[in-house]
């Protein structure tokens, strides 16, 4: 780095220090980031504690059920709650909209419920107060207001011509201005970066995730510093630069991230809940009715069951036939619900892929995707929770069905056969395993980082002709 470049950066810092409005705005944004981090950490801890308490409560209530028929316990069901990633305080992602609780029961695959968006005011849809929200939305606007006059001011005052006349070329002018505002841009994020490093040091978060977040957000903020300096160097007046930069901010940060999901939804529409339920009901009727003795599928199942046990009537089976029917019926319905869920996930992924493809136009999409992936708050993490919950639901229901098969007599069981209550404690409890590590997320992370770094490279290339145009001002 040349001495001239550093001197220009130092003079830019002095000019920023004399700008009281800019200093106050910067301190407010820095304070807001710090407050957002502290509030989000406390909020995450409270939510995690609350969900753990609810999970313990519903588990103990399940264990405390009296003697019952196992199929009644199948419909009594279990609630499972999604735990929160340790870094989710930084970016809550889609968690506020997807729901966090699933009721597990036989014959059905229920969706997640109790999302904050359905229980909170509409303000939630404008963004939660998290470090990610401030850095993604407000920090770029602050950088714009700090840097919009960086070069245009020199041109209006005539000092740009003096700088160039002293032998300082346009490239060094731009480099000095970018250094000055790049350092300020990174400094704005120091509270958030410090918290991430603190979590990694304390062992609460993986170092890889924390460092990649710091790298991604540094690239995002430097990108805005570069845009602001280049637009300022291209504009004849500072007010023209400010107008152009605010317009760019509105398109990149506000308009495109909200318009593209709507376009994706129109391109790949998702069926409504009612439409999905009707379609599933129709398919359930087609696979067989276990309550109809004349149903072709279950008539064939009955014949195969009798042959397997070497008897000629249901009454002679050594196990309860109704339980066997329950086991088979659950297998069929689970396969059907799994296909429907996979189709829904595929549609959602198609929508997301469409939106991510426009990350080259709006780098906010790239930093947002990177942020959610590294904090375990993206749609892929939510779907992983649903998949694990469904796998557990099937095992849970089939264990109860097997209890019906093995513990209830096949004949002369009485009108209300029951099994002992201590059997409920043999039923396993749901434990979520975070399988979505940084390594498994690497394709999404690499793609997002490539977009951000690509923007920096493109801006660096664009700086060359702008620097040459500055050099002509001295002639």
RAGIFEN-V393605 format. One line per field, one symbol per residue. ss: DSSP state (H for helix, E for strand, L for the rest). psi: psi as a letter, one per 20 degrees, with the letter a starting at -180 (. if undefined). burial: # if it has 16 or more other ideal C-beta (glycine too) atoms within 10 Angstrom, else .. A space follows every 50 residues. Layout:
ss->???
psi->???
burial->???
This chain:
ss->LLHHHHHHHHHHHHHHHHLHHHHHHHHHHHHHHHHHHHHHHHHHHHHHHH HHHHHHHHHHHHHLLLLELHHHHHHHLEEEELLLLLLLLLLLLLHHHHLL EEEELLLLLLLLELLHHHHLLHHHHHLLLLHHHHHHHHHHHHHHHHHLLL LHHHHHHLHHHHHHHLLLLHHHHHHHHHHHHHHHHHHHLHHHHHHHHHHH HLLLLLHHHHHHHHHHHHHHHHHHHHHHHHHHHHLLLHHHHHHHHHHHHH HHHHHHHHHHHHHHHHHLLLLLHHHHHHHHHHHHHHHLLLLLLLLHHHHH HHHHHHHHHLLLLHHHLLLLHHHHHHHHHHHHHHHHHHHHHHHHHHHHHH HHHHHHHHHHLLHHHHHHHHHHHHLLLLHHHHHHHHHHHHHHHHHHHHHH HHHHHHHLLLLLLLLLLLELHHHHHHLLLLLLLLLLLLLLLHHHHHHHHH HHHHHHHHHHHHHHHHHHHHHHLLL
psi->pqhgghhggghhhgghhinggggggghggghhggggggghghgggggggg hhggghghghhghjqaprphhhhghgaqpqpprpqhjihhoicjhiiiqj pppprqiqnqrqrlqhhiirrihhijpqnrhggghhghghhghghhihjg hhghghiihghgghhjjorhghghggghgghgggghhhjggghggghghg hijiqphggghhgggghggghhghgggggghhhhqhqhhhggggghgggh gghgggihhghghhhhgnqpqrhggggggggghhhhiqoiiohjpggigh hgghghhhikrjqhhiqirphhhhhggghhgghggghgggghgghhgghg ghhgghhjhhgnihhghgggghghjkkrhghghhghghhhghggggghgh hhggghipqhqlirhmqrrqhihhiiprqpoppnimrhghihgggggghh gghhghgghhhhhghhhhhghihi.
burial->...##..##.##..##.....#..##..##.###.##..##.##..##.. #...#..##..#.....####.##..####################.### ######..##.#..##.......#...#.##################### #####....#..##...###############.###.##.###.##..## ....##..######.####################..#..##.##..##. .##..##..#...#...#.......#...#...#...#.#......##.. ##..##.......#..#.############.###.##..##......#.. ##.###.##..#########################.###.###.##### #####.##.#......###...##..#..#.....#....#..##..##. ##..#...#...#..##..#...#.
